[in-house]
Amino acid sequence: MPSLHDAARGRILFGGDYNPEQWPEEVWADDVRLMEEAGVNSVTVGVFSWAMIEPRPGAREFGWLDRLLDLLAAHGIGAVLATPTSSPPPWMGALHPETLPRTEDGALVNYGSRQHFCPSSPVYRRYAAALTEDLAARYADHPALTVWHINNEYCTHCWCDETAGHFRRWLGSRYTTLDALNDAWGTAFWSQRYDTWAEILPPRRAQYMRNPAQELDFKRFTSDALMECYTAERDIVARHTPHIPVTTNFMPLWSGQDAWAWAEQEDIVSVDVYPDPTDPHGGQYNAMLADMTRSQARGPWMVMEQAAGPVNWRDVNHPKPAGLNRLWSLQAVARGADALCYFQWRQSRQGAEKFHSGMLSHAGEEGRTFREVRRIGAELALIGAEVSGTEVTADVAVLHDWDAWWSSTQQGRPSSLVSYTELVQTWHRGLWESGISTEFARPGGDLSAYRMVLVPQLQLLGDAAVDNLVAYVRGGGTLVCGFFTGVVDTDDRIRPGGMDARLRELFGIRTVHEWWPLDAGATVGCDGFDGTLWSEELEPDGSAETVAAYRGGELDGLPAVLRKGTAWYVSTLPGPEALRGLLGRVAADAGVRPVLEGLPPGVEAVRRGALLFLLNHGRSPAAVELPGRYVDLLTGEAADGGVELERYGVAVLGDVRA
Ligand code: GAL
């Protein structure tokens, strides 16, 4: 199977989305000159060029793309060539309105923006396949072609009639009989029983709360329907170029695609990362996305998009202070990225994204943004050979699962203040702040390589996943599990006793009598810390140790944190310091060490292959003591016993062996 390695060939790929169709061709020569200056070796082309290539049904205008790819090849710049199928031309919507998506209210989503296609539409799929076929045939042997990029950020949802039929077919293969579907969806409730398949709809706007199992299946279906669009195009390009790796770019922590399942269908796993420059946890968020994507990729992965400066889709769009782009870029590399790309190369002058930054901003080649980009390009060239292809390892896994996420968003739950993604981020932060290297894993996956496994929250757990967790602990693994886990099965059906019985036995819980969610800002006293967001009325079975009990209030004296051997259950959300302390303590017991001891706050240490990356997320300089003799690959200077990092500073240290 082709991989990122084939495209990177011992380098870090560096570049970005390149949309030269927005510029007169004279500008292209300037583009490649500046790309070469900045060390750009890869650009993503064609993402939004459907209307340029096929200006009317069946037409093919490849001349400009021929000239562009020839130009790139002549300058040794590789092309990540996109199938332009995420933004159909206006003629398609005008001629075939049935290709346009409909909202859950039945409203038509018009063309005039992007991503306006119904994933179930056979007409859309036919046009997309025909164009992909011709694109792949034409450029299969082009020397610039290094990676196929299918579509862009698959994120469309549709509730139209075509989708309804497709959904029914999907349900038919999942359940075979209507009885099985009625049982799985619990349609005895509120007179929802279906008598024929034709009655079943996508969960459209309804009078009151909708059926949560139907919604869960619709989310599964939508991820699968989009994946069919992806695999159809992937199979076409792979037939023409079996040696060229294929990817599609994920949105970060995006609920619409089960990224574990999608990643299995990709040669390269790529993601678009846009931490907010003003978010005090931006560095950890970036680390988390890197850990997640690396885990999905099972190795080196690709930053397909990031921003060199401000984005244009937040309420207030802040630029990146000097040094932050470099810091987050090298952080991604430290955490396994072998490709570091931006949206986009040259900042647009027109259109909805003209206020979104580019590598080459409106300030031009003398602008601060471009100077920083040039520096990053030069540094990647320095370290590329040593870094590319090397691994990042971790003793700890955080479990993450789309089914559980989807089930956690349903209406009518105990607290709408509980956010699955925030919990994942909060628990990951507990480890990140303790300097512990982390991966992500699926609840049903092989956990044997990890000394410690964390479950921030998995409301839905299937039987196989439950058995997997139990077997992991029985095999000596350390499991720390957050509240409201194992509550429903894969049909979203409640498991009696407030939690799966096998898990209750694992943690020493006889019954979960009630969930006691907390109001915003409220806390519940516990031994040694305050809990937030949630608490639980647990009746222990006597086999577990109460590590901390609730103090005061209704739950006074009942266990808040339980431990039975190496299985821990945390029934509230401890504040950040307490969570960090708890995870740090359990990690130490499990033999998990931080990457480097005694780091100043805000400094992150990551080992990748033989290199040690030090990254200062603080706004002031930091001094780091080192346990040996190193050389900083970025400066060539010795770092014996310690190194000084400027604000947002980075050192990439190689061991000096005697
Ligand atoms: C991504 C998208 C790009 C661009 C970017 C702006 O979601 O793939 O095309 O719109 O956001 O941040």
Boltz pocket constraint, residues with backbone or C-beta under 6 A from the ligand:
constraints:
  - pocket:
      binder: B
      contacts: [[A, 152], [A, 153], [A, 272], [A, 274], [A, 305], [A, 311], [A, 312], [A, 343], [A, 353], [A, 356]]
      max_distance: 6.0
